[in-house]
Amino acid sequence: MSKKTDYDVLIIGSGAAGLSLALRLPPETRIAVASKRELAEGNTLYAQGGISAVLDEADSTESHIQDTLRAGADLCDEEVVKLVVENGPQNIRWLLNQGVEFTQQPQTGSSGYHLTREGGHSHRRVIHAADATGRVVELSLEDRARQQSNITLLEHHIAIDLICTPRDKGKQARRCYGAYLLDLKKDRVKSIGAHSVVLATGGSNKVYLYTSNPDVATGDGIAMGWRAGCRIANMEFIQFHPTCLYHPNAKSFLVTEAVRGEGGILVLPDGKRFMDAYDERGELAPRDIVARAIDNEMKLHGLDCVYLDISHRDADFIRAHFPTIYAKCMELGIDITREPIPVVPAAHYTCGGIWTDRKARTDIEGLYAVGETAYTGLHGANRMASNSLLECLVFSELAAEDIAGKLQQAENALPPLPHWDESRVTDSDEAVVVAHNWDELRRFMWDYVGIVRRNKRLARARRRINLLQHEIREYYSNFRVTNDLLELRNLADVAELIILSAMRRRESRGLHFNRDYPWQDENQRQPTILIPDNYVASDINRK
């Protein structure tokens, strides 16, 4: 048994949400940040577009709120939207103080920065660092975190499960006080204790065959929260980014929505535009509409891809505003100043997640969730472009305030930490099983639970996931854990949550489109909430 708490706060995940939370806690706080690869590797690093915030006099908070509500298909929590939008400008200032350098353009607007416009926005309000905003933000926060003596960085550590107090027959609130982590370098499981544990592991879009996300986006935090007893909400709403680069040598390369914001048009191979036939906003319609339109055109015409054309803009403008995309395409022999970009939709963002309150608290005391791992109510049935990094920043600030206050009242001792028991498992000699199950899972999720759904496809997917989970549980029980096994286990749990949520929503709203229910039903204008068997109701997270 462990004799002492290792840290005040354990943050699992090292993207914008996790690192900004760590940097906002008081400097005397003993913090551990766990990252299952290098610290920067995650969705934040690959975010191109920017961060939405009201920074220009021509814009307004009310406009940002209304745009978000409209994009969310009447399923956003309006009070949460207001909270996030109102806290936007101060969080941009905080990033500037952390050394983040956004693209400047003093001659336009009142902000002094170049603001772009993306789908769903009625004003230019997306502040950015060229077309590599996530990279600039992530590396700036990483640099700051490495300078802090109170922050321990546990790179190449993947979380296995949370450590919580047992379920109480008296229905008392359970408490999280640590987690099991697999040290991938030493191949050893550690029990890490903390007064507060934060899940900031990002989204789950590697559950699909085609995704814009890096390999680490396997829904670890959502799956761990579910297994520990947290409610999960709105997992049917998976955002498919309309424009990922279609090329055999361009794995998971996103073409930012800002290309369309700056005049890019979607065309068929013969150069014909098609978006106006689907929405009066054309290419600036919200992502769910654009993704379904592309999906429909590809199926209608038997196409492998469509094309995004911005070559009518000045070549210097294109190279200046989209240097990353320009360079990547040139590597592949595509000159975007002269020819269109081949694109396809791909799984991009998880709008649902672990249910949290307005301080990022979950159903389990001492456990928080921030960023894409969490369901806050901001995104509703569809995330508006560039609201995600904003949500990371705002809720990390709110969580840091709550955690700091709790630490002042915390008792010095927590329950003893149980050691990880490997006494009855062996090393696997059948790694091919994990690889095969991983491939099967991602393929049937793409085929049956993708952009457009049907009841029969969802039923098939549920049967498949039940069989897979049985195999995975058997494998997990008999063999030592590995990174691939843990990620497969988490993806299977997340897949089940997506399938169950999609089956419960008998309408089409936002990102969830079911051909058997192609209408919106006002009686279902509420979040889909899944409750695990080990859920214990408490009053710690009332909104």
N, C-alpha and C positions, 0 to 999 in steps of 0.2 A: 504494500500500500504506500502511496505517496504521502508524505508528512506535511507538505505545505503547498499553498497556492503558488503557481509559477508566475502568474502575471495578474495585473489588475484587469486588463482587457485583452482578449484574444480576438483578432479580426481575421476571418478566413476569407481571403480574396484581396487582391492588390491592384484593382483598377481605380478609377476616379473615386468611386464610392468609398472603398476601403482606405485608400491612402489619405483622402481629404479628411475622413473621420479621425484617423490616427493623428494627423497634424493639428487638428482642432482641439484635441484633448489637452488638459493642463500638462505642462512639461514635467511635472513630478510623477505622472501616471506611468506605470510600468506596462508597456504595450508589446504584444507580439503580433506581427502580420505574417500570415502563412500564405504562400503562393506555390501552386503545384508545378510551375515551371520557373523561368526567370521572372523577376518581380514585375517587369513591364508586360509580359505576355498575357494578353487578354483582349476583350472586345474594345476597351477604351483605346488601346494602341492603334486600332484599325479604323476608328471613327473618323470619317473625312469631313462631313458637312460643317458642324459647328454647334453652338449653344444658343438657344432662343432666349431672349430677354428684351424687355422694353428699355431701349437705350437712346432712342431718337425722339425729338420733340413732336415729330409728325405721327408717332405711334402712341398707343395708350395701353394701360393695364387692362382696361375693360375689353379692348379689341383682342388682346392676347388670350384673355379668359374665354371670350366667345368663340374664337377660332379653335381653341382646344376642345371646348364642349361640342362644337359642331363636328370636329374630326372624330371625337369619341362616340358618335352615334347615340347621344343621349344616355350614355352609361357611365359618364365620369361622375365622381363625387365633386360637386361644385365647390364646396368649402375647401377641399384639398387643392383643386385647381387654383382657387384664389390665393391660398397660402403659398403655393409654389411660385406663381407668377409674381406676386408682390415681393417675394424674397429673391427674385432673379437678379436685379441690378447689384445688390450688395454682394452676391456670390461671385459675380463677374469681377467686382472690385477686389474680392479676396484672392481670386486667381491671379489678377494683375500683381498683387502684393507677393504672390508666391513665385513670381518671375515668368509667368506665361506671357508670351508676346503674340498678340493678335495682329492681324493684318490692318494696317492703318490706311485711311484715305480721308484726310482732313477737309478736302474741298467739297465733300458731299455729306449732307446731314449735319446734325449737331453733336454726334457722339465722338467724332474724330476717328472712328474706325469704319472699315468697309463692312457694311451689313448686307447680307444676301437674303433672298426670299426663297422659301421652299414650299412644297405642296401643303395646302391647307392654311398657309399664312396669308393674311390680307395686307401685311406691311413687310418691309425689309426689317428684320429684327434678329437675324442669325449672325452673331459675331463668330469669327473664324480665324484660323491661322492657315491661310491659303486653302489647300484641300487636304491638310493633314492635321486637323485640329486635335484629334484624339492623341496622336503621337506627341504633339507639343505639350498638351496638358499632362499626359502620363509621365513623360520624361522629366518635366519640371517638378511634378509632385514626388517622383522617385528620388530626384536629386535632393530635394528638401528632406525627405524621410531618411535618407542615408546619413544626413548630417545630424540627426537627432540622437543623442545618447540614450534616451529613454525608450527608443523603438528598436526592438529586436526583429530582424527580418529573417524569416524561415523560408528560404527559397527551396524549391523541389520537395515540398511537403504537401501531400494530398490528404484532405480530411476524409475519415472513414465514417464516423458517426459522432453524434453529440453525446456528452455524458450528462445525464439529468437525474434528479432524485426520483425514486420510484413513484408510481401512481398511487395516490393516497385514497383509501376507501372513503374518507370523509370529504372527498372532492376538494381538498385544498389545492391551491395552485402549485404546479410542479415548478422546479427550479433547474435551470441549466447552469452547470459550473465547470464546463470544460469540453474537451473533444479528444477523440483518438486521431492521431495523425500518422501517416506512413511516411517516414523519411526515405525518399526514393534513392538517395545517394548511398545510404547505409543499409537500406532494405530492413528497416527496423521500425516497429510501431511504438509511438510515444503517447503517454497520457499527459495532456496539457490542461492545467486548471486555470480558471480565471473567474473573477467576480461577475464580469459581463462578457458575453460571447456575441460576436457580430457576424452574421452571414452576409458576405458581399461577393459571392462567387460568380455573379453575372447570370447570363441566360442559359438556355437549354437547346439551342437550335442545331447542335450536332445530332439531334434526334432525327433530323431529316437528311436525305441523301445529298441534296444540294443546298448549300448554305453559304452566306457571306462571312460566317463566324470562323474564328480560328479553332483548332482542335480541342482547346481547353473548355469550350462552351458546352459542357455536358450536364448542366442542371444539378450540380452537386449540392448546392445549398438548398434548393427547393426540395430535392429528394430527402436530404437529411432532416429538414424541418418537418416534412410529412411523416417520416418514420418516427420522429420524436414526439409527435402529437400536435402539430400546428395545423390550423385550417389553411386550405389553399383556395385561391379564388381566380376565376376567369382564365383558366389555362386553355380554353378553346380559342382564345384570341392570339394567334401566332401571326406576326407581321412578316409578310414576304416582301422583301425589297424588290421593286420592279426591275432594277437594272444592275445585274451583276455581269461582269465581262464574260462573254462566251468564247472560250478558247481552251484547247486541251492543255496548254501550258500556263493557265492563269487560274490556279486553284483559289477559290474564295475571294476573288478581287472585286471589291465593290466600286461601282461608278456612282459617285455621290449625287443625291437629288439636286444639289446646287447646279449641276449641269443643266437640268431642266429649268431651274430657277433663273438661269442666265440666258435662256432662249433656246435650249436644246429641244428638238422635236423628235417624236417617235415615228418611225416609218417602217413600211414593209420592204421586202427586197427590191420592189419596183419603185421605191421612193415615195409611195403614197402614204400620207398621214392617216391615222385612224382614231386618235383619242377624242376628237370632237364629236364622233358618233356615240361616245360613251358618257361624256360629261361636258357641260358647257365650259368648265374650267380647263379643259384640254389636258395638257401635260402637267398642269399645276393642280390637278385633282389630288385628293388624299391617296396615300399609297395603296390602300386596299382596292380602290377603284382602278388605279393604273395597273396593278398586278393582275387583277382579274381580266382586264381588257387585253393585256399582252397574252395571258394564258389562253383566252378565247381565240385571239387571232392566230396563235401558233397552232391550236387544234383545228381551227377552221380551214387553214391553208396548208396544214401538214408541215409546219416550219420547225426548224431546230432553234431558231432565235428570231428576234426582230432587231431593229437598228435605232441607235440614238445618235442624232446628227446635230452637231453644233458647228460644223465647218463653215457655216455662213457668217459666223462672227469673225472679227479680226484675229489673225493668227497670233499676234503678240498678246492680245487679251487672253486668248485660250491658254497660252503657255504661262502667263503670269498668274492666272487664277486657278489653273488646274495642273500644276507642274508634276504632281505625283501620277495622275492619270495619264498625262501626256507622255511621261517617261516610260511608264509601264507599257502603254500601247505601242510606243516606238520600238521597245524591246521585241515586241511580237510582230513587228512589221506593219502596224496600223498607225497612220499619221492622221490624228483626229482634227488637224487643221485643214485637211483635204478630203477626208472620207468619214463615213459614219462608223460608230462603234457597235459591234455585235453584242447584244445583251439578252439575258433571260432573267426571270424572277428567281429568287432563292430565299429560303428561310432566313430571317434577319433579326427579329426582336420578339422576346417573350413578354407580352403585355400583362399576363397574369403572374402569380407567384405566391409567396407566403403572405398571408393576411397580416397587415400591420396597422397600428393606430397612427396618430399624427405626430408621434415621437419615435416612430420606427420600432415600437415594441411589438413582439409577437404574443402568441397565447401562452408562452412559457416564460416565467419570470427570469430575468437575467439574460434572455435571448432577444437579439435585435436582428432585423433584416433591412438592408439598404440596397439601392440600385436596382438592377434588372431582376435580382432574386426576389424582390418584394412586390406585393400588390398593395399600392397605396390608395388607389382610386383615381389617380391622375389621368391615366390613359384611357380608361373606359374600354370601348370595343375596338379602339384603334389609336395607336400613338401618333400624334402629330410630329412631323419631322423636327429633330433637334430639341425636343422636350426631354429626352432621356438623360443627357449629361446634366441638364438643369435639375432634374429630379435627384440625381446622384448627389449633387452639391447641397441642395436644400435639405434633404433628409439626413445627410451625413452631419450637417450642422445641428439639426434638431436632435439627432441621436446623441451626438457628443455632449450637448447640454444636459440631456437627461442622464446619461451615464456618469458624467462628472458629478452631478448632484447626488446620485445614488452611491458613488464611491465615498463621499464624505460621511455617509451614514452606515457604510458597510462594516460588517463584523470582520475581524482579522482572519478568522478560520472558516473554511468551507468543509463540507464532508470529505472524507478521505477519497482519493482518486483510485478507482479500480484499475488494476493492471490489465493489459491485453492478454487474453489466454489463447495460446497457440498449441496447447498440449495435445490436442486431438486432430490436428490437421497435418497435411504433408504438402510437399511441392508438387505442382501439377505437371504431368507429362503429356497433357492434351490441350495445349494453348490454342490449337486450331478450333476448338469448340468456342472459345471466346471470340475469336476473329469471325467465325461463321455467324454466330448469333448477332454480333455487332452489325454485320452487313445486312442480314435479314431484317433486323429491326428498322434500320434506316430506310431500306427499300420499301417495306410495306407501309411505313408512316408517310413516305412521299406519295405512294400510289393511292392509299386509302384515306389519309387524313391531311391532305394537302390544301391547295388554294381553294378548290371546289370539292365539296363533300356530298355524300349520299348515305342514307341509312344503311343500305346493304354493305357499303364499303366500311363504314364504322363498325358494324357487327363483325365483319371479317377481321378487322384490325383488333377488336377486343378478344376474339378467340385466339389469334396469333400471340398477342401479348401475354395472355394467361399461360399458354404453353411455354413461352420463353421465360417468363418469371419463375415457373416451376424449375426449369433447367438451371437457371442462374442461382436460385436459392440452394439447390442441391450442390452445385459447384462451389458456391461461397462457403457452404458448411463443411466441405471436405478438404479444401486446399488453402494454402497460404495466400493472403491477399496480394494482388499486384495492381499497378496503376490501371491496366486495361480492364481487369475484372471490376474494379471499383467504379470506373467510368461507365462500363456496360450496365452494372447494377443500377446506377443512378439514372441512366438514360431509359432503362426499362420502367422504372418507377415514374419518371416524368412522362413517358409515352402513355402509360396507363391513365395518368391524371388528365392529359390532353384528350384522350379518347373518351373518358367518362364525362368530362365537361362538355365535349362536343355532342355527345348523345343526349345530354340533359337539355341543351338549348334547342328547342324545336321552333326555330325561326332563323332568319338570316339577318345578321346585324354586324356592321363593321367588318372585321376581319374574318368572321365566321359566316361562310356562305354554304347553305345546304340546299341542293336542288329539289329536295322533297318538301322543304319549307321555304320557298323563295320570298316570303313576305316578312315584314317586321310585325311583331305581336307586342302591343303595349302592355299586356299582362306579364310579359317576360322582361320588362325594363328594370332589371335588377341584376347584380352580379351573381355568377354561378359560384357557389361556395361548397367545397368538398370538405367533409369532416372525417378525420381518421378515427379508427376504433379506439385509440388510446387518448383521444381528446378529453381534456378536463376543463370545463368552463371556469372562468375567473373574471374578476372585475379590474384587472390591471391594465386592460387595453381598450377601455371604452372610449369611443370617439366623442 
